[in-house]
């Protein structure tokens, strides 16, 4: 029995633009699944095949061999190499890598040992199918927006259109997640590949029509000449835009390359089999350039090994941020020879981006005036020795992050580092206690907010309005400024939002019955949305990414949340508990915590430290 597929492929030639930008398409991909190849004499293929792939039931320890006939002559028996990237343990199916079989017209299989059953052959032709004229597509060259200043450049990428992807093969709706891990693979295909694009088309057809995936499994691929190819479809790109493998919020499209770690990682595969053969220098250079760009873009430490929590709720594991497939799953991938190169590769990637590195950490402020510096965040002083007339209620970093202010409940201000004192309400008789503060964009002023929504503006902070004269349902618990400093939001404990100046109202929980009162808010870096955090650690995201919450962790006990603070790119956030515990979500990196705080020493706020540091 055969299952046949004829696929029409539209592709622009990788060539310079001509006055009439037309080119021949890539050949249509043909695929036939053959069941009877184990019989004497094998089974005929209906077309001249370019690639063969096998599938069988049983163990990957089985030794299955295949041979093929060209012009009436049988070749030697070859072992079918197992492709662990395609493992299907749930159904007990094993898949091979693709073999190059130019002009194969007949195929035969045999099981040498291991008890493999129901061996099938997928015969694929990506070179001899019909072509037709299509509009030519030039190579893209525009750099991806949003890369850090001084970061390694994005390498050129051969787009899906340019390597001949038939977009009708993919199905489903893509999923996206912040990328925190980069995983290296090999495709278990021929090393001396004269037509890499044809092989990628074959992999694409094998993954979608035989393995049954929605799209090609890898996010990107690299050939022996070091060219980088777009893998899994992420979105439609603007003319001239280099594919990033991300949506417009810079979340990576979820691939199918490393079971259990697909969500939150990006997989890149070198074309070839590196079990016993070294990759070419050009291939390693292409891999390195992509890793350096992707690591810098996603603030991934190339030589680090950070905790990773699987999206399926499995146990958190720690493994290298740049990993081989075998680091996350029992497999031989990416081959012994490539895997042995990874330690040096990680260091080269780190060195590529080493002109500027980012020092990261955070500060935790305690009610008694203590400041706990964690990670690379420097300790710049605290108010423990001061005669506090009211407990500390919050803290705010300066724009340079070389200083911070602590705020007392009476509006007293304590300035450290390059933070300047611009005034306070410490000597003013207040109607209600002060509950929060925010710096202006220049750091030459700040706002204080009281629980009745009264606003006190100091330095270059402008007054944009308040709720001081409004009868509130619940008290105000915090504030956040817009990026311009020409507006701010106030948040009440019922999640009611009050927007002033150029602050945009994106939603609230004011009409929702909450399990726990709101403790504070955090704006997106671009001011287009915000997060609210409740005392029980529940997180409410309005026009920003939701990356998880404390109730979702199902903790046996929890002291209550003090604050939520986002990473600079808005691709993750931290929630700090009153006991000093810190929980990192999305791309936020956990650097440590200060457990055991309580009572007069309880944590009340935190500030994120994220500062580029020039090296050399």
N, C-alpha and C positions, 0 to 999 in steps of 0.2 A: 504494500500500500504506500502511496506517495501523497504528501500534502504539498501542493505547489503554490508558489507565490511569485507574481510578477510585479515589480515595484518600479514605477517611473520616478526618476531622480532629476531634480532641477538643481543645477549648480552653475555658478559663474566661474569662468576660468581665472586662475591666479595669474594675471597678466596686466600689463600697462593698459590704461584706458585709451581706446582708439576713437576716432570721430563717430563711428556707429558702434556703440558699446554692446555688441552681440558676441556670443561664443557658443560652442557646442556644449551641451550638457554632459555630465558624467554618464556613463552607460547605466541603463536601468539594472537594478539588482534583481537577480533571479535566485530563488531558494526552493529546494525540494528536500523533504524529510523522507528518508528511505528506511524501511523496516527489514527488508530481506537480504541485507548485505552479508549476513553470516552464512548464507547457503553456499554450496559448492558453485564455483564460478562467479560468485558475487552478484551484483545487481547493476543494471545499466543506469546511467545518469542521462536525463533528457537534454542536457546542454553541456557544453565544455565548461567544467567547473574551474574556479580559481582557488577555492578554499574548501576544506572539509572540517567538520566538527562532529564529535561523538557525544552521545548521551546514553547512559545505562543505569539500571537499577542495581543496587548493591553497594559495595565498599570502594573507597578510593584507593584501597590497597590492591584492588584487582589489576591484573595486567592485561590490557586489551590492545591488540595490534590491528593495524589497518594497512592496506596497500591499494594502489589504484592503477588503472590501465590508461595509457596514452598511445594513440595510434596502434592499438592492438597489442601493445607490449606491456606486461605487468612489471611494476617496480618491486623493490624489496619491501619486506614487511617492516613497518615502523611502529614503535610504541606510541600509543596515544597519550600525550602528556596531560596530566590532570590540571585543570584550571580552578584553583581553590577560590578565586574571586567569584565563581559561579555556584559555589556549594549550595545544595538544596537538601539540608539534613531532614527537614520536616517531611519530605516526600521520598527520602532515600534515593535521590537521584544524583548522579555524578556527571560532570561535564568536562570535556577535554578543551585544551586550547585549540586554536585553529591552525591547520596545516596548509601550507601553500602547495597547490597541486595543479600547476599550469596545464590546462587542456585536458584534465581528467575526464574520461568518458564512461568509466566503470569503476566500482569500488567493492572491496571485500573486507570483512572483519573477522577476527577470531579472538576467543578468550583463551589466553595462555594459562592463567591461574587466577584464583581469587573469587570465582563464582559469580562474575558479572552476568546479569540477565537482561533480556529485552534491549539489546544493543541497537541503537538507531544512529543513522548517519545523516547529518545536515549537509547537503551539497549546495554550495553558494557560488554564484558567478557575479563578480562586480566589475568585469572588464569588457565583456562581449555583447552586452545587451544593447538595445536600440538607443540612439542619441537623437537629440533635436536641438534646435537653436533656442537659446534663452538670453536674457539680458545679462551681460557680463557684470561681475561684482569685483571691484578692485580690492586689494588688501587694505584692511583698516589700519589706521596709524595713530588715532587720537588717544592720548593717555586717559586712563580712568579718572573721573573726578573724585575728589575726597581723599586722595592719598596724602599722608603726612609730608610736610615740607622737608626736603632733604632725603626722602625715602627712596629706596631703589626703584628704578623705572619699571613700568609694566612691560613685559616682553611683547613682541608682535605675536598675534594669534591668528592661525588659519581658522576661519569661521566654519560653521556647519555648512553654510551654503557653498563655501569654497572647496570643502572636501567631499561634497556631494550627498549630504544627508537628505533623505526623503522624509519630510516632516509628517507625512501621513502615517509613518510607522509608529511614531510615539503616540501615547494616549494618556488619559488621566489629567489631573490638575497638579502641577508641581507644588511641593512643600518647601518651606524655607526655614532656616535657623541660623543664628550667629555662628561663625566658624571659629573654633578654638583649637582644632587639631588638623594637621596636614599629614595625610597617609600616602605612602609611596607603594606602588604596585609594579608588576610586570605583566604583560598581556599573554605570555606563553604562546607567542607566535614566532615566525621565522625571524632570525636576526639580520640576514642579508636580504632586506626587503626593498625591492626596486620601486614599489608603488605603495607607499604608506597610506595614502588616501584610500586606495582600494581596500587595503586591509582594515582600515577603520570602518569603511562601509560594511565590510563583512562582519566585523565585531558588532556593529550596530544592529544588523539584521539578526545575528545569532542571539544577541541579548533580548531583543524584542519579540522575535517570532519563534524562537526555540526555548530560551530560558523563561520567557513570558514577562519580562520587565516592561515598565512603561516607556523606557528610553535606554540609551546606552548607559552602562553603570557608572563609568568614570566621569568625573567633572572635567578633567583635562587629560591630554595625552601628549607624549613627546616622541619624535622619531629619532633615528640614528644620526640625522644631520642636525639635531638640536631644535627643530621646529616644534612649536607648541600649537596644539590643536584644541579647539573648543570641543568639549564633550557634551554632557547632558545639557539640554535646553533649559535656560533660566528665564529669558524674556526676549522680546524684540528690542533691538538696539537702534539708537539713532544712527543716521548715516555717518560713517567715519568713526564710530565708537568701537573701541576694542572690547570684545566680550569679557566680562568679569566673572560670569557664573553666579551673579547675584541679582536680587530684585532691586527696586529703586530705594529700598531702605537698607541696602548693603548687607542683607542676610543672604547666605549662600544657599543655592538650590540643593536639596537633599538628594544625594546620589544613591547608587546601589553597588557599593564596592567593598564594604566591610561590615558585615552583619553585626548589629548591636552598637555600632558607632557611626552609622551613616549620618544621623541627625547631629549636627554640631561639628562635622568634619568636612574636608574637601579631599577627594582622592585623585591623585595624578598617577598615570601609568606610563612607563616606558615601553614602547613597542619592542617586543623581543622576549627571549627566554634567557634569564641570567642565572640559571641554576649552576652552570659550569662555565659560562662565558662572561667576560667583563663588558659592561656597556661602553660605547664609544665615548671619547672625550667630549665630542660635540653634544651627545645626548645628556651627559652629566652637566654640561654647561647650561643647556636649555632647562633642565630640571632645577638647577641651582637658581637661575634667574627668576623662574616662576615662584619658587619657594621664598626667595628673598622678598619679592614684591608682595606675595600673599601674606607672609608673616608680618611685614611692616604695616600693611593695610589693615590687618585685623589685630594688631598689637599683640602678636604671639611671640614669646621668647623662644628663639630657635634652639637654644641649648637647654631649655627648661623641661620639666616634667610636672605638669599640673594635674590636679584631680579632674576627673571627667565623670559626670553622672549620665548614664544612658537615658534616652528619652522613654524607653520602655519600663522605667522604674527599677531597673536592676541596680546592683550595688555600685557605689562610686569606686572607680579605679584610678590609679595614677600611672601614667605611662608617658613616654617622650612626646613633646608637642609636635615634633617631626618624627613620625614613626614609620616603620615598615609594617606591612599588613600582618606579619607574624607577631608583632608586638601586641595586637589586639584580638587575635584569633589563632587557634592552632592551624598552621598552614606553612608551606614552604615559601610562599610569596613574601618578598619580591625576588626570590632566588638568592642563593648563598653569596654569589659574587656582587650583586647590587647591595644586598643587606650589609655586607662588610664595609661598604663605602659610606654608610650613613653617619657614623660618628664624625668623620672628617667633613662630610657634606654639611652637617649641622653647624660646625664651626665656621666654615666658609660662608654660609648664609648669614651667620651672626656678624662676621667681619664685613660682609657687603653692606650691611646697614649700620656699621659701627661708628660712622662719623657722628651720628646722633643716636643716642639711646634714650629711652624714657624711664625715668625713675618713678616708681609707683608705690603707693601705700595709702594710709589714711590715719587721721587723728580721731580719737574718741574723747569726748569731754564728759567729765563727771560732775554731779551736782555740787560737790564740795570744792570744785575749782581745779581738780586734777585734769591734766591732758596726757593721754596715753598715745605715744607715737608708734605706729606699727608699719612694718615694711620699710620702705625707703623714706617715709615721712620723717622730717627732722623735728626733734623736740626744741621748741623755741621759747618755752616758759609756760608757767601756769599760775593760777591764783590761789593755790593752797595756803600760801603764807599771808594772803590778804585777809583783812577783817571783813568778811562778807556779811552784809546786812540782809541778804536774801540769797537763796540757792541759785546756782548757775542754771540758766534755762536753755541756752543755746550757744552755738559758735558759728563763725563765718570766716572762710579763708580770704585773703587778699587776692586780687586777680593774678598776681605773680606767684602766688602760693609760697611766698617767702615770709609770710606772717599770717596771723589770725587774731580775731577778736573773740573774747568770751563775754556773754551777756548775762547779767544778773536779773532776777525777777523784778527788781525795783528799777530796772533800766540802767544800772551801773555797767560801765564798759571797761574791759581790761584788754589792753592792746599789746601784742607781742610781735617780734620780728619787724618787718617793714610796715606793719599795721599802725596807722596814726590815729590819735584820739581826736574825734571831731565833735564831741559833745555827748551828753547823756541826760537821762531823766532822774539820775540818782538823787538830786536835790529837789525834785518836783513832787508834790503830793498828787499821786495818781488815783484816778477813779478805779482802775483795775490793774492787775499786775501785767508787766510786759512778758510776752510769751515767745517772741521771735525777732530775728534781725536778718538783714540782707545787705550786702555790699553793693555799691554802684559799680558800673563797668570799669570806671577809672580807679577805684579804690580810694577815691578822695572824698568819700562820704558813705553814709549808710542810713537805712531806715530801721526803726524799731516799731513793733506792732504790739498793742495791748490786747487783752482778751475781749474787750468790747469793740475791737476793730479800730481803735484810735491809732493814728499814724504820727510818728515823730520823725522828722527828716532833718539830717545833719550834714554838714559839708556841702557837696554838690548834689546831694539827693534832693529831688523835686517832689513836692506834694501833689499827688494825682487824685486824691480822694480817700475817703474812709467810711467805715460803718459806725463811727462814733455816735452819730445821731439817729441810728436805726435800731429798732427793737429787734434783737436777734433771737432766733429759736434756740440756738446753742452758741456757746462762746467760741471766739476765734482762737485757733491753736497754732497758726503759723502763717507765713507769707513767702512769696517767691517773686523776684523781679523778672522783667522781660530782658532779652539780650541787649536791647537799646538803652535800658534804664529809663525809658519814657512811659513806664507803666509797671503794674504789679498785680498779683493775685493775693487775696486773703482766703483762707480756708477755715471753716468752722468744724467743730467736732462731729457734726452730723454729715460732713462732706459737702456742705453748701459752699459754693465758690462765688467770690465777689471779684469782678475784673474791673480794673481802673486803667486809665490812660490807653496805651496801645496793647494791653493784655487782651488776648482773645479767649472767650469762654468756649471751652471744648467739651464740657459736660460736668456732671457732679453726681454725688450720691445723696443729695438732699431729699429726694423722694423715695429713697430705698430704705427699707428696714435693715439696719446694720446689726451684725452680731456683736460688734465692738466699736467704740467711738474712733473717729479718725484722729491720728496723732500728728500728721504733718503732710506736707506736699513737696514735690520736687519737679521743676520744669524741665522740659527737653532743652537741649543746648540751643536749638534754633527757635525756641519759644512757641512752636506750633502745637504743643500738647503738654501733658503733665501726668505724673503719678500721684496717687493718694495712698497713704499707708495707714491701716487701722492698728489699734493697740494689740490686737491678736495676731498681727503680722499679715493680715489680708491686704492685697495690693489691688488697686483699681487703676487701670490704664486708660487714659483718654487721648486718642490720636498719637499714642506712643506704643512701643512694643511691650507686651506682657510676657515676662520670662519666668514667672513662678511666684509663689508666696509661701509664707510660713505654714499656714494650715495644710497646704499640699504636702508638706514634709511629714505630717502625722507624728509630731513629736509627743513624747509622753507628758512633758510639761514645758511651759514657756513663760518667761518672766514678763513678757509684754514688750512691744516695740517702742523705741525712742525716736527713730528717724529712718528715712529712706534717702539714699544719695545715689545718683546715677553716675556711670562712667562718662567721660567726656564725650564719647561718640554716641552715647545713648543706646548702646547695644547690650546693656546689662545694668544691674544696680545692686547695691548693698542694703541690707536691713540690719540695723544694730538694735539689739535687745537691751532692756534696762539692766541686765546682768553683765553687759559687756560682750555678749556673744555676737558674732558677726556672721551673716549668711549671705553668700554671693550667688547671684542669679545671672543667667545669660553669659556674656563675656566678661563679667566682673571676676577678677582674680582674688582668691582668698589669700591674704598675707598673714593672718593670725587674728587673735581676739584677746580680750581681757576678761576672762570669765571670773565669776564670783563677786562682781560689783553688786551692791545692794544698799538700801536705805539712803543715808546722807551721801554715800559715794556712788549711787546708781548712775549709769550712763544716761545722758540726756540728749546727746547729739553727736554727730560725726561729720567730718569733712574729708573729701577725697583729695589725695595728693597725686598729681600726674604732671611731671615736669620734664621736658626734653633737656638732656644733658650732653653737651659737646664732649667728645673724647679726643684724646691725642693732643 
